[in-house]
Amino acid sequence: MTAPAAAALLRGLAASRAVAAAALLACPSLVARSTAKPASSRPPAWIVRVLAGRVLLQTTVEGIHPSRLVGFGGACVDAAHATSLLPLLLNGSRYRRSAAASILEASAAAVATYGCSRHLA
C-alpha cells in the first residue's frame, strides 16, 4: 500500500468513527439502548459522552494529520481502552454487553489504525 492510499484510508476510518462518536455525544441513551436491553444495565450517559468525546478528539487528530506517530498513538489508546474494559466483561458486571460492544469497536479500530499507519512516514 502506498503512503497516500494509507493516509486516505486512515482519514476515512477516522471520519466514520467521528460520525459514530458524534452520535454517541448527541444521543447517548439511544445508542446505549441498542447494546443493553434492561435499563439497569445501560452505562450512565455521562460515561458514554466522555468516551465518545475521547474518540471524537482522537479521530479529529487522526483525520487532520494522518501520520505514523499519530496512527500508532491512536491504536495504542484504542488498545488500552479495550483492555481497560476487560474486567467489566469478565466479572459478570451488569455493563457486560456494553463493555463487549466497546471492546469490539476499540479493538477493530486499533487493528485497522495500526494497519494503515505502518505505511505512513
Secondary structure, 3 states (H helix, E strand, C coil): CCHHHHHHHHHHHHHHHHHHHHHHHHCHHHHHHHHCCCHHHCCCHHHHHHHHHHHHHHHHHHHHCCCHHHHHHHHHHHHHHHHHCHHHHHCCCCCHHHHHHHHHHHHHHHHHHHHHHCCCC
